[in-house]
């Protein structure tokens, strides 16, 4: 998606990320993109499309992602 275009007229440009299964939800954290999939995985991608880390959820399906900032 580019510039928040939700009318299906966005032009694909830049980095493409190939998911291992269907995406459920996404959340952005600064320069990282977190993607939850139907295989109960949450994967973190860099701005270049490289996998930074992966979390495997075994107990239940992921339904939503939300970023929360915590001050130290």
CHARMM internal coordinates of N, CA and C (Angstrom, degrees):
IC EDIT
DIST 1 N 1 CA 1.4345
DIST 1 CA 1 C 1.5272
ANGL 1 N 1 CA 1 C 108.02
DIST 1 C 2 N 1.2720
ANGL 1 CA 1 C 2 N 117.20
DIHE 1 N 1 CA 1 C 2 N 145.27
DIST 2 N 2 CA 1.4545
ANGL 1 C 2 N 2 CA 121.38
DIHE 1 CA 1 C 2 N 2 CA -178.77
DIST 2 CA 2 C 1.5177
ANGL 2 N 2 CA 2 C 109.58
DIHE 1 C 2 N 2 CA 2 C -127.75
DIST 2 C 3 N 1.3155
ANGL 2 CA 2 C 3 N 115.94
DIHE 2 N 2 CA 2 C 3 N 127.21
DIST 3 N 3 CA 1.4663
ANGL 2 C 3 N 3 CA 122.47
DIHE 2 CA 2 C 3 N 3 CA 178.68
DIST 3 CA 3 C 1.5264
ANGL 3 N 3 CA 3 C 113.09
DIHE 2 C 3 N 3 CA 3 C 55.68
DIST 3 C 4 N 1.3204
ANGL 3 CA 3 C 4 N 117.49
DIHE 3 N 3 CA 3 C 4 N 33.23
DIST 4 N 4 CA 1.4578
ANGL 3 C 4 N 4 CA 120.88
DIHE 3 CA 3 C 4 N 4 CA 176.41
DIST 4 CA 4 C 1.5126
ANGL 4 N 4 CA 4 C 115.07
DIHE 3 C 4 N 4 CA 4 C 70.16
DIST 4 C 5 N 1.3179
ANGL 4 CA 4 C 5 N 118.54
DIHE 4 N 4 CA 4 C 5 N 18.40
DIST 5 N 5 CA 1.4587
ANGL 4 C 5 N 5 CA 122.60
DIHE 4 CA 4 C 5 N 5 CA -178.94
DIST 5 CA 5 C 1.5251
ANGL 5 N 5 CA 5 C 109.60
DIHE 4 C 5 N 5 CA 5 C -69.22
DIST 5 C 6 N 1.3253
ANGL 5 CA 5 C 6 N 117.03
DIHE 5 N 5 CA 5 C 6 N 115.85
DIST 6 N 6 CA 1.4596
ANGL 5 C 6 N 6 CA 120.78
DIHE 5 CA 5 C 6 N 6 CA -179.02
DIST 6 CA 6 C 1.5282
ANGL 6 N 6 CA 6 C 111.99
DIHE 5 C 6 N 6 CA 6 C -114.23
DIST 6 C 7 N 1.3276
ANGL 6 CA 6 C 7 N 117.63
DIHE 6 N 6 CA 6 C 7 N 11.84
DIST 7 N 7 CA 1.4615
ANGL 6 C 7 N 7 CA 121.09
DIHE 6 CA 6 C 7 N 7 CA -178.00
DIST 7 CA 7 C 1.5232
ANGL 7 N 7 CA 7 C 112.34
DIHE 6 C 7 N 7 CA 7 C -95.82
DIST 7 C 8 N 1.3220
ANGL 7 CA 7 C 8 N 116.62
DIHE 7 N 7 CA 7 C 8 N 17.47
DIST 8 N 8 CA 1.4752
ANGL 7 C 8 N 8 CA 122.77
DIHE 7 CA 7 C 8 N 8 CA 178.82
DIST 8 CA 8 C 1.5191
ANGL 8 N 8 CA 8 C 112.55
DIHE 7 C 8 N 8 CA 8 C 61.43
DIST 8 C 9 N 1.3182
ANGL 8 CA 8 C 9 N 117.08
DIHE 8 N 8 CA 8 C 9 N 29.70
DIST 9 N 9 CA 1.4498
ANGL 8 C 9 N 9 CA 120.55
DIHE 8 CA 8 C 9 N 9 CA 177.21
DIST 9 CA 9 C 1.5242
ANGL 9 N 9 CA 9 C 111.14
DIHE 8 C 9 N 9 CA 9 C -115.77
DIST 9 C 10 N 1.3292
ANGL 9 CA 9 C 10 N 117.33
DIHE 9 N 9 CA 9 C 10 N 6.10
DIST 10 N 10 CA 1.4652
ANGL 9 C 10 N 10 CA 121.08
DIHE 9 CA 9 C 10 N 10 CA -178.24
DIST 10 CA 10 C 1.5261
ANGL 10 N 10 CA 10 C 110.11
DIHE 9 C 10 N 10 CA 10 C -67.97
DIST 10 C 11 N 1.2956
ANGL 10 CA 10 C 11 N 115.85
DIHE 10 N 10 CA 10 C 11 N 146.45
DIST 11 N 11 CA 1.4601
ANGL 10 C 11 N 11 CA 122.01
DIHE 10 CA 10 C 11 N 11 CA 177.98
DIST 11 CA 11 C 1.5261
ANGL 11 N 11 CA 11 C 108.21
DIHE 10 C 11 N 11 CA 11 C -101.17
DIST 11 C 12 N 1.3252
ANGL 11 CA 11 C 12 N 116.06
DIHE 11 N 11 CA 11 C 12 N 130.15
DIST 12 N 12 CA 1.4598
ANGL 11 C 12 N 12 CA 119.83
DIHE 11 CA 11 C 12 N 12 CA 177.87
DIST 12 CA 12 C 1.5146
ANGL 12 N 12 CA 12 C 109.32
DIHE 11 C 12 N 12 CA 12 C -69.29
DIST 12 C 13 N 1.3100
ANGL 12 CA 12 C 13 N 115.31
DIHE 12 N 12 CA 12 C 13 N 128.49
DIST 13 N 13 CA 1.4533
ANGL 12 C 13 N 13 CA 119.85
DIHE 12 CA 12 C 13 N 13 CA 177.38
DIST 13 CA 13 C 1.5142
ANGL 13 N 13 CA 13 C 108.55
DIHE 12 C 13 N 13 CA 13 C -149.73
DIST 13 C 14 N 1.3165
ANGL 13 CA 13 C 14 N 116.63
DIHE 13 N 13 CA 13 C 14 N 148.78
DIST 14 N 14 CA 1.4586
ANGL 13 C 14 N 14 CA 120.27
DIHE 13 CA 13 C 14 N 14 CA 176.80
DIST 14 CA 14 C 1.5096
ANGL 14 N 14 CA 14 C 112.81
DIHE 13 C 14 N 14 CA 14 C 88.79
DIST 14 C 15 N 1.3101
ANGL 14 CA 14 C 15 N 115.57
DIHE 14 N 14 CA 14 C 15 N -137.88
DIST 15 N 15 CA 1.4636
ANGL 14 C 15 N 15 CA 123.17
DIHE 14 CA 14 C 15 N 15 CA -172.77
DIST 15 CA 15 C 1.5311
ANGL 15 N 15 CA 15 C 110.76
DIHE 14 C 15 N 15 CA 15 C -86.10
DIST 15 C 16 N 1.3240
ANGL 15 CA 15 C 16 N 116.79
DIHE 15 N 15 CA 15 C 16 N 135.13
DIST 16 N 16 CA 1.4588
ANGL 15 C 16 N 16 CA 122.64
DIHE 15 CA 15 C 16 N 16 CA 173.85
DIST 16 CA 16 C 1.5214
ANGL 16 N 16 CA 16 C 108.32
DIHE 15 C 16 N 16 CA 16 C -109.12
DIST 16 C 17 N 1.3154
ANGL 16 CA 16 C 17 N 116.98
DIHE 16 N 16 CA 16 C 17 N 135.03
DIST 17 N 17 CA 1.4575
ANGL 16 C 17 N 17 CA 122.40
DIHE 16 CA 16 C 17 N 17 CA 179.98
DIST 17 CA 17 C 1.5183
ANGL 17 N 17 CA 17 C 107.95
DIHE 16 C 17 N 17 CA 17 C -110.81
DIST 17 C 18 N 1.3346
ANGL 17 CA 17 C 18 N 116.47
DIHE 17 N 17 CA 17 C 18 N 125.13
DIST 18 N 18 CA 1.4571
ANGL 17 C 18 N 18 CA 122.18
DIHE 17 CA 17 C 18 N 18 CA 178.77
DIST 18 CA 18 C 1.5259
ANGL 18 N 18 CA 18 C 108.30
DIHE 17 C 18 N 18 CA 18 C -94.25
DIST 18 C 19 N 1.3353
ANGL 18 CA 18 C 19 N 117.35
DIHE 18 N 18 CA 18 C 19 N 112.68
DIST 19 N 19 CA 1.4551
ANGL 18 C 19 N 19 CA 121.78
DIHE 18 CA 18 C 19 N 19 CA -179.01
DIST 19 CA 19 C 1.5171
ANGL 19 N 19 CA 19 C 110.31
DIHE 18 C 19 N 19 CA 19 C -84.57
DIST 19 C 20 N 1.3411
ANGL 19 CA 19 C 20 N 116.48
DIHE 19 N 19 CA 19 C 20 N 150.91
DIST 20 N 20 CA 1.4610
ANGL 19 C 20 N 20 CA 121.00
DIHE 19 CA 19 C 20 N 20 CA 179.40
DIST 20 CA 20 C 1.5258
ANGL 20 N 20 CA 20 C 112.08
DIHE 19 C 20 N 20 CA 20 C -75.22
DIST 20 C 21 N 1.3242
ANGL 20 CA 20 C 21 N 117.48
DIHE 20 N 20 CA 20 C 21 N -19.89
DIST 21 N 21 CA 1.4625
ANGL 20 C 21 N 21 CA 122.79
DIHE 20 CA 20 C 21 N 21 CA 176.38
DIST 21 CA 21 C 1.5232
ANGL 21 N 21 CA 21 C 108.65
DIHE 20 C 21 N 21 CA 21 C -156.25
DIST 21 C 22 N 1.3066
ANGL 21 CA 21 C 22 N 117.19
DIHE 21 N 21 CA 21 C 22 N -175.97
DIST 22 N 22 CA 1.4605
ANGL 21 C 22 N 22 CA 121.11
DIHE 21 CA 21 C 22 N 22 CA -175.62
DIST 22 CA 22 C 1.5224
ANGL 22 N 22 CA 22 C 111.15
DIHE 21 C 22 N 22 CA 22 C -66.27
DIST 22 C 23 N 1.3332
ANGL 22 CA 22 C 23 N 116.17
DIHE 22 N 22 CA 22 C 23 N 134.56
DIST 23 N 23 CA 1.4557
ANGL 22 C 23 N 23 CA 121.45
DIHE 22 CA 22 C 23 N 23 CA 178.44
DIST 23 CA 23 C 1.5144
ANGL 23 N 23 CA 23 C 111.81
DIHE 22 C 23 N 23 CA 23 C -75.40
DIST 23 C 24 N 1.3281
ANGL 23 CA 23 C 24 N 116.45
DIHE 23 N 23 CA 23 C 24 N 142.29
DIST 24 N 24 CA 1.4565
ANGL 23 C 24 N 24 CA 122.17
DIHE 23 CA 23 C 24 N 24 CA 179.35
DIST 24 CA 24 C 1.5212
ANGL 24 N 24 CA 24 C 110.23
DIHE 23 C 24 N 24 CA 24 C -103.51
DIST 24 C 25 N 1.3341
ANGL 24 CA 24 C 25 N 117.18
DIHE 24 N 24 CA 24 C 25 N -46.64
DIST 25 N 25 CA 1.4562
ANGL 24 C 25 N 25 CA 121.42
DIHE 24 CA 24 C 25 N 25 CA 179.82
DIST 25 CA 25 C 1.5272
ANGL 25 N 25 CA 25 C 109.62
DIHE 24 C 25 N 25 CA 25 C -158.35
DIST 25 C 26 N 1.3384
ANGL 25 CA 25 C 26 N 115.04
DIHE 25 N 25 CA 25 C 26 N 161.47
DIST 26 N 26 CA 1.4619
ANGL 25 C 26 N 26 CA 121.87
DIHE 25 CA 25 C 26 N 26 CA -179.44
DIST 26 CA 26 C 1.5154
ANGL 26 N 26 CA 26 C 109.37
DIHE 25 C 26 N 26 CA 26 C -134.68
DIST 26 C 27 N 1.3394
ANGL 26 CA 26 C 27 N 114.89
DIHE 26 N 26 CA 26 C 27 N 153.84
DIST 27 N 27 CA 1.4625
ANGL 26 C 27 N 27 CA 121.03
DIHE 26 CA 26 C 27 N 27 CA 174.39
DIST 27 CA 27 C 1.5199
ANGL 27 N 27 CA 27 C 107.38
DIHE 26 C 27 N 27 CA 27 C -146.48
DIST 27 C 28 N 1.3346
ANGL 27 CA 27 C 28 N 115.61
DIHE 27 N 27 CA 27 C 28 N 144.00
DIST 28 N 28 CA 1.4637
ANGL 27 C 28 N 28 CA 120.49
DIHE 27 CA 27 C 28 N 28 CA -179.26
DIST 28 CA 28 C 1.5180
ANGL 28 N 28 CA 28 C 109.53
DIHE 27 C 28 N 28 CA 28 C -106.62
DIST 28 C 29 N 1.3378
ANGL 28 CA 28 C 29 N 115.68
DIHE 28 N 28 CA 28 C 29 N 135.27
DIST 29 N 29 CA 1.4625
ANGL 28 C 29 N 29 CA 122.63
DIHE 28 CA 28 C 29 N 29 CA 176.82
DIST 29 CA 29 C 1.5182
ANGL 29 N 29 CA 29 C 107.09
DIHE 28 C 29 N 29 CA 29 C -128.93
DIST 29 C 30 N 1.3187
ANGL 29 CA 29 C 30 N 116.77
DIHE 29 N 29 CA 29 C 30 N 100.94
DIST 30 N 30 CA 1.4591
ANGL 29 C 30 N 30 CA 123.03
DIHE 29 CA 29 C 30 N 30 CA -175.95
DIST 30 CA 30 C 1.5227
ANGL 30 N 30 CA 30 C 109.94
DIHE 29 C 30 N 30 CA 30 C 51.23
DIST 30 C 31 N 1.3320
ANGL 30 CA 30 C 31 N 119.07
DIHE 30 N 30 CA 30 C 31 N -111.39
DIST 31 N 31 CA 1.4701
ANGL 30 C 31 N 31 CA 121.86
DIHE 30 CA 30 C 31 N 31 CA -178.88
DIST 31 CA 31 C 1.5214
ANGL 31 N 31 CA 31 C 112.68
DIHE 30 C 31 N 31 CA 31 C -99.69
DIST 31 C 32 N 1.3248
ANGL 31 CA 31 C 32 N 117.76
DIHE 31 N 31 CA 31 C 32 N 18.80
DIST 32 N 32 CA 1.4570
ANGL 31 C 32 N 32 CA 121.86
DIHE 31 CA 31 C 32 N 32 CA -179.43
DIST 32 CA 32 C 1.5241
ANGL 32 N 32 CA 32 C 110.18
DIHE 31 C 32 N 32 CA 32 C -117.41
DIST 32 C 33 N 1.3201
ANGL 32 CA 32 C 33 N 115.73
DIHE 32 N 32 CA 32 C 33 N 151.09
DIST 33 N 33 CA 1.4579
ANGL 32 C 33 N 33 CA 121.87
DIHE 32 CA 32 C 33 N 33 CA 176.97
DIST 33 CA 33 C 1.5219
ANGL 33 N 33 CA 33 C 108.14
DIHE 32 C 33 N 33 CA 33 C -122.39
DIST 33 C 34 N 1.3220
ANGL 33 CA 33 C 34 N 116.75
DIHE 33 N 33 CA 33 C 34 N 120.77
DIST 34 N 34 CA 1.4652
ANGL 33 C 34 N 34 CA 122.85
DIHE 33 CA 33 C 34 N 34 CA 177.71
DIST 34 CA 34 C 1.5216
ANGL 34 N 34 CA 34 C 108.04
DIHE 33 C 34 N 34 CA 34 C -99.29
DIST 34 C 35 N 1.3382
ANGL 34 CA 34 C 35 N 116.65
DIHE 34 N 34 CA 34 C 35 N 129.30
DIST 35 N 35 CA 1.4673
ANGL 34 C 35 N 35 CA 121.73
DIHE 34 CA 34 C 35 N 35 CA -177.42
DIST 35 CA 35 C 1.5230
ANGL 35 N 35 CA 35 C 109.15
DIHE 34 C 35 N 35 CA 35 C -128.32
DIST 35 C 36 N 1.3231
ANGL 35 CA 35 C 36 N 116.71
DIHE 35 N 35 CA 35 C 36 N 126.27
DIST 36 N 36 CA 1.4624
ANGL 35 C 36 N 36 CA 122.34
DIHE 35 CA 35 C 36 N 36 CA 174.57
DIST 36 CA 36 C 1.5216
ANGL 36 N 36 CA 36 C 108.37
DIHE 35 C 36 N 36 CA 36 C -99.34
DIST 36 C 37 N 1.3290
ANGL 36 CA 36 C 37 N 116.83
DIHE 36 N 36 CA 36 C 37 N 138.76
DIST 37 N 37 CA 1.4650
ANGL 36 C 37 N 37 CA 121.26
DIHE 36 CA 36 C 37 N 37 CA -178.41
DIST 37 CA 37 C 1.5310
ANGL 37 N 37 CA 37 C 110.96
DIHE 36 C 37 N 37 CA 37 C -121.03
DIST 37 C 38 N 1.3187
ANGL 37 CA 37 C 38 N 115.58
DIHE 37 N 37 CA 37 C 38 N 170.95
DIST 38 N 38 CA 1.4556
ANGL 37 C 38 N 38 CA 121.18
DIHE 37 CA 37 C 38 N 38 CA -178.74
DIST 38 CA 38 C 1.5213
ANGL 38 N 38 CA 38 C 112.99
DIHE 37 C 38 N 38 CA 38 C -70.46
DIST 38 C 39 N 1.3220
ANGL 38 CA 38 C 39 N 118.65
DIHE 38 N 38 CA 38 C 39 N -11.05
DIST 39 N 39 CA 1.4666
ANGL 38 C 39 N 39 CA 121.88
DIHE 38 CA 38 C 39 N 39 CA 177.62
DIST 39 CA 39 C 1.5188
ANGL 39 N 39 CA 39 C 111.81
DIHE 38 C 39 N 39 CA 39 C -89.33
DIST 39 C 40 N 1.3403
ANGL 39 CA 39 C 40 N 116.58
DIHE 39 N 39 CA 39 C 40 N 17.65
DIST 40 N 40 CA 1.4656
ANGL 39 C 40 N 40 CA 123.83
DIHE 39 CA 39 C 40 N 40 CA 177.43
DIST 40 CA 40 C 1.5270
ANGL 40 N 40 CA 40 C 112.62
DIHE 39 C 40 N 40 CA 40 C 63.09
DIST 40 C 41 N 1.3162
ANGL 40 CA 40 C 41 N 116.29
DIHE 40 N 40 CA 40 C 41 N 35.18
DIST 41 N 41 CA 1.4628
ANGL 40 C 41 N 41 CA 122.04
DIHE 40 CA 40 C 41 N 41 CA 175.41
DIST 41 CA 41 C 1.5169
ANGL 41 N 41 CA 41 C 109.55
DIHE 40 C 41 N 41 CA 41 C -114.84
DIST 41 C 42 N 1.3332
ANGL 41 CA 41 C 42 N 116.08
DIHE 41 N 41 CA 41 C 42 N 145.52
DIST 42 N 42 CA 1.4572
ANGL 41 C 42 N 42 CA 122.03
DIHE 41 CA 41 C 42 N 42 CA 170.44
DIST 42 CA 42 C 1.5193
ANGL 42 N 42 CA 42 C 105.52
DIHE 41 C 42 N 42 CA 42 C -119.46
DIST 42 C 43 N 1.3337
ANGL 42 CA 42 C 43 N 116.71
DIHE 42 N 42 CA 42 C 43 N 120.21
DIST 43 N 43 CA 1.4511
ANGL 42 C 43 N 43 CA 121.86
DIHE 42 CA 42 C 43 N 43 CA -175.74
DIST 43 CA 43 C 1.5155
ANGL 43 N 43 CA 43 C 109.68
DIHE 42 C 43 N 43 CA 43 C -118.45
DIST 43 C 44 N 1.3316
ANGL 43 CA 43 C 44 N 115.46
DIHE 43 N 43 CA 43 C 44 N 139.06
DIST 44 N 44 CA 1.4561
ANGL 43 C 44 N 44 CA 122.41
DIHE 43 CA 43 C 44 N 44 CA 179.87
DIST 44 CA 44 C 1.5278
ANGL 44 N 44 CA 44 C 108.49
DIHE 43 C 44 N 44 CA 44 C -106.13
DIST 44 C 45 N 1.3354
ANGL 44 CA 44 C 45 N 116.96
DIHE 44 N 44 CA 44 C 45 N 126.60
DIST 45 N 45 CA 1.4584
ANGL 44 C 45 N 45 CA 122.70
DIHE 44 CA 44 C 45 N 45 CA -179.34
DIST 45 CA 45 C 1.5197
ANGL 45 N 45 CA 45 C 110.41
DIHE 44 C 45 N 45 CA 45 C -115.77
DIST 45 C 46 N 1.3251
ANGL 45 CA 45 C 46 N 116.53
DIHE 45 N 45 CA 45 C 46 N 146.57
DIST 46 N 46 CA 1.4604
ANGL 45 C 46 N 46 CA 121.42
DIHE 45 CA 45 C 46 N 46 CA 174.09
DIST 46 CA 46 C 1.5275
ANGL 46 N 46 CA 46 C 109.11
DIHE 45 C 46 N 46 CA 46 C -82.02
DIST 46 C 47 N 1.3241
ANGL 46 CA 46 C 47 N 116.43
DIHE 46 N 46 CA 46 C 47 N 176.86
DIST 47 N 47 CA 1.4634
ANGL 46 C 47 N 47 CA 120.16
DIHE 46 CA 46 C 47 N 47 CA 178.93
DIST 47 CA 47 C 1.5200
ANGL 47 N 47 CA 47 C 111.79
DIHE 46 C 47 N 47 CA 47 C -68.40
DIST 47 C 48 N 1.3091
ANGL 47 CA 47 C 48 N 117.89
DIHE 47 N 47 CA 47 C 48 N -14.47
DIST 48 N 48 CA 1.4645
ANGL 47 C 48 N 48 CA 121.93
DIHE 47 CA 47 C 48 N 48 CA 176.56
DIST 48 CA 48 C 1.5336
ANGL 48 N 48 CA 48 C 112.58
DIHE 47 C 48 N 48 CA 48 C -95.66
DIST 48 C 49 N 1.3311
ANGL 48 CA 48 C 49 N 117.43
DIHE 48 N 48 CA 48 C 49 N 2.66
DIST 49 N 49 CA 1.4555
ANGL 48 C 49 N 49 CA 121.33
DIHE 48 CA 48 C 49 N 49 CA 177.45
DIST 49 CA 49 C 1.5104
ANGL 49 N 49 CA 49 C 114.78
DIHE 48 C 49 N 49 CA 49 C 86.57
DIST 49 C 50 N 1.3207
ANGL 49 CA 49 C 50 N 118.29
DIHE 49 N 49 CA 49 C 50 N 10.49
DIST 50 N 50 CA 1.4704
ANGL 49 C 50 N 50 CA 122.15
DIHE 49 CA 49 C 50 N 50 CA 179.20
DIST 50 CA 50 C 1.5262
ANGL 50 N 50 CA 50 C 109.65
DIHE 49 C 50 N 50 CA 50 C -87.21
DIST 50 C 51 N 1.3347
ANGL 50 CA 50 C 51 N 115.87
DIHE 50 N 50 CA 50 C 51 N 141.06
DIST 51 N 51 CA 1.4589
ANGL 50 C 51 N 51 CA 121.15
DIHE 50 CA 50 C 51 N 51 CA 178.20
DIST 51 CA 51 C 1.5310
ANGL 51 N 51 CA 51 C 108.93
DIHE 50 C 51 N 51 CA 51 C -72.06
DIST 51 C 52 N 1.3240
ANGL 51 CA 51 C 52 N 116.39
DIHE 51 N 51 CA 51 C 52 N 124.93
DIST 52 N 52 CA 1.4586
ANGL 51 C 52 N 52 CA 122.14
DIHE 51 CA 51 C 52 N 52 CA 178.71
DIST 52 CA 52 C 1.5221
ANGL 52 N 52 CA 52 C 111.03
DIHE 51 C 52 N 52 CA 52 C -95.02
DIST 52 C 53 N 1.3208
ANGL 52 CA 52 C 53 N 116.70
DIHE 52 N 52 CA 52 C 53 N -44.05
DIST 53 N 53 CA 1.4593
ANGL 52 C 53 N 53 CA 121.42
DIHE 52 CA 52 C 53 N 53 CA 176.43
DIST 53 CA 53 C 1.5199
ANGL 53 N 53 CA 53 C 109.36
DIHE 52 C 53 N 53 CA 53 C -159.94
DIST 53 C 54 N 1.3297
ANGL 53 CA 53 C 54 N 115.07
DIHE 53 N 53 CA 53 C 54 N 160.97
DIST 54 N 54 CA 1.4656
ANGL 53 C 54 N 54 CA 121.05
DIHE 53 CA 53 C 54 N 54 CA -178.84
DIST 54 CA 54 C 1.5249
ANGL 54 N 54 CA 54 C 108.80
DIHE 53 C 54 N 54 CA 54 C -137.79
DIST 54 C 55 N 1.3217
ANGL 54 CA 54 C 55 N 115.85
DIHE 54 N 54 CA 54 C 55 N 135.26
DIST 55 N 55 CA 1.4526
ANGL 54 C 55 N 55 CA 122.42
DIHE 54 CA 54 C 55 N 55 CA 177.78
DIST 55 CA 55 C 1.5221
ANGL 55 N 55 CA 55 C 107.44
DIHE 54 C 55 N 55 CA 55 C -116.07
DIST 55 C 56 N 1.3342
ANGL 55 CA 55 C 56 N 116.92
DIHE 55 N 55 CA 55 C 56 N 126.01
DIST 56 N 56 CA 1.4620
ANGL 55 C 56 N 56 CA 121.16
DIHE 55 CA 55 C 56 N 56 CA 178.03
DIST 56 CA 56 C 1.5253
ANGL 56 N 56 CA 56 C 108.65
DIHE 55 C 56 N 56 CA 56 C -100.66
DIST 56 C 57 N 1.3282
ANGL 56 CA 56 C 57 N 115.60
DIHE 56 N 56 CA 56 C 57 N 118.77
DIST 57 N 57 CA 1.4592
ANGL 56 C 57 N 57 CA 122.16
DIHE 56 CA 56 C 57 N 57 CA 179.35
DIST 57 CA 57 C 1.5261
ANGL 57 N 57 CA 57 C 107.36
DIHE 56 C 57 N 57 CA 57 C -97.31
DIST 57 C 58 N 1.3164
ANGL 57 CA 57 C 58 N 118.20
DIHE 57 N 57 CA 57 C 58 N 119.88
DIST 58 N 58 CA 1.4638
ANGL 57 C 58 N 58 CA 120.35
DIHE 57 CA 57 C 58 N 58 CA -176.07
DIST 58 CA 58 C 1.5251
ANGL 58 N 58 CA 58 C 113.46
DIHE 57 C 58 N 58 CA 58 C -100.73
DIST 58 C 59 N 1.3293
ANGL 58 CA 58 C 59 N 117.83
DIHE 58 N 58 CA 58 C 59 N -22.47
DIST 59 N 59 CA 1.4562
ANGL 58 C 59 N 59 CA 120.70
DIHE 58 CA 58 C 59 N 59 CA -172.08
DIST 59 CA 59 C 1.5147
ANGL 59 N 59 CA 59 C 116.20
DIHE 58 C 59 N 59 CA 59 C -78.68
DIST 59 C 60 N 1.3318
ANGL 59 CA 59 C 60 N 117.63
DIHE 59 N 59 CA 59 C 60 N -41.03
DIST 60 N 60 CA 1.4665
ANGL 59 C 60 N 60 CA 119.72
DIHE 59 CA 59 C 60 N 60 CA -173.76
DIST 60 CA 60 C 1.5277
ANGL 60 N 60 CA 60 C 110.06
DIHE 59 C 60 N 60 CA 60 C -154.42
DIST 60 C 61 N 1.3224
ANGL 60 CA 60 C 61 N 115.90
DIHE 60 N 60 CA 60 C 61 N 166.16
DIST 61 N 61 CA 1.4583
ANGL 60 C 61 N 61 CA 121.23
DIHE 60 CA 60 C 61 N 61 CA 177.47
DIST 61 CA 61 C 1.5318
ANGL 61 N 61 CA 61 C 110.51
DIHE 60 C 61 N 61 CA 61 C -70.31
DIST 61 C 62 N 1.3276
ANGL 61 CA 61 C 62 N 116.72
DIHE 61 N 61 CA 61 C 62 N 147.56
DIST 62 N 62 CA 1.4603
ANGL 61 C 62 N 62 CA 122.02
DIHE 61 CA 61 C 62 N 62 CA 174.97
DIST 62 CA 62 C 1.5211
ANGL 62 N 62 CA 62 C 107.60
DIHE 61 C 62 N 62 CA 62 C -82.43
DIST 62 C 63 N 1.3217
ANGL 62 CA 62 C 63 N 117.02
DIHE 62 N 62 CA 62 C 63 N 130.40
DIST 63 N 63 CA 1.4569
ANGL 62 C 63 N 63 CA 120.52
DIHE 62 CA 62 C 63 N 63 CA -179.83
DIST 63 CA 63 C 1.5200
ANGL 63 N 63 CA 63 C 112.90
DIHE 62 C 63 N 63 CA 63 C -112.52
DIST 63 C 64 N 1.3404
ANGL 63 CA 63 C 64 N 117.83
DIHE 63 N 63 CA 63 C 64 N -23.44
DIST 64 N 64 CA 1.4629
ANGL 63 C 64 N 64 CA 120.46
DIHE 63 CA 63 C 64 N 64 CA -178.44
DIST 64 CA 64 C 1.5157
ANGL 64 N 64 CA 64 C 109.94
DIHE 63 C 64 N 64 CA 64 C -161.86
DIST 64 C 65 N 1.3343
ANGL 64 CA 64 C 65 N 116.64
DIHE 64 N 64 CA 64 C 65 N 154.55
DIST 65 N 65 CA 1.4558
ANGL 64 C 65 N 65 CA 123.36
DIHE 64 CA 64 C 65 N 65 CA 174.32
DIST 65 CA 65 C 1.5168
ANGL 65 N 65 CA 65 C 108.41
DIHE 64 C 65 N 65 CA 65 C -125.94
DIST 65 C 66 N 1.3185
ANGL 65 CA 65 C 66 N 116.14
DIHE 65 N 65 CA 65 C 66 N 142.43
DIST 66 N 66 CA 1.4629
ANGL 65 C 66 N 66 CA 121.47
DIHE 65 CA 65 C 66 N 66 CA 177.36
DIST 66 CA 66 C 1.5188
ANGL 66 N 66 CA 66 C 108.13
DIHE 65 C 66 N 66 CA 66 C -145.49
DIST 66 C 67 N 1.3272
ANGL 66 CA 66 C 67 N 116.61
DIHE 66 N 66 CA 66 C 67 N 131.07
DIST 67 N 67 CA 1.4584
ANGL 66 C 67 N 67 CA 121.11
DIHE 66 CA 66 C 67 N 67 CA 177.16
DIST 67 CA 67 C 1.5232
ANGL 67 N 67 CA 67 C 109.41
DIHE 66 C 67 N 67 CA 67 C -82.95
DIST 67 C 68 N 1.3133
ANGL 67 CA 67 C 68 N 115.43
DIHE 67 N 67 CA 67 C 68 N 139.22
DIST 68 N 68 CA 1.4536
ANGL 67 C 68 N 68 CA 121.24
DIHE 67 CA 67 C 68 N 68 CA 180.00
DIST 68 CA 68 C 1.5286
ANGL 68 N 68 CA 68 C 107.55
DIHE 67 C 68 N 68 CA 68 C -132.85
DIST 68 C 69 N 1.3199
ANGL 68 CA 68 C 69 N 117.23
DIHE 68 N 68 CA 68 C 69 N 122.68
DIST 69 N 69 CA 1.4562
ANGL 68 C 69 N 69 CA 120.04
DIHE 68 CA 68 C 69 N 69 CA 178.82
DIST 69 CA 69 C 1.5250
ANGL 69 N 69 CA 69 C 109.28
DIHE 68 C 69 N 69 CA 69 C -92.44
DIST 69 C 70 N 1.3213
ANGL 69 CA 69 C 70 N 115.85
DIHE 69 N 69 CA 69 C 70 N 134.95
DIST 70 N 70 CA 1.4582
ANGL 69 C 70 N 70 CA 122.35
DIHE 69 CA 69 C 70 N 70 CA -179.10
DIST 70 CA 70 C 1.5055
ANGL 70 N 70 CA 70 C 108.53
DIHE 69 C 70 N 70 CA 70 C -119.15
DIST 70 C 71 N 1.3256
ANGL 70 CA 70 C 71 N 116.72
DIHE 70 N 70 CA 70 C 71 N 123.44
DIST 71 N 71 CA 1.4587
ANGL 70 C 71 N 71 CA 120.87
DIHE 70 CA 70 C 71 N 71 CA 177.64
DIST 71 CA 71 C 1.5205
ANGL 71 N 71 CA 71 C 108.81
DIHE 70 C 71 N 71 CA 71 C -84.80
DIST 71 C 72 N 1.3178
ANGL 71 CA 71 C 72 N 114.81
DIHE 71 N 71 CA 71 C 72 N 138.80
DIST 72 N 72 CA 1.4724
ANGL 71 C 72 N 72 CA 119.13
DIHE 71 CA 71 C 72 N 72 CA -179.50
DIST 72 CA 72 C 1.4999
ANGL 72 N 72 CA 72 C 110.56
DIHE 71 C 72 N 72 CA 72 C -88.14
END
COOR INIT
IC SEED 1 N 1 CA 1 C
IC BUILD
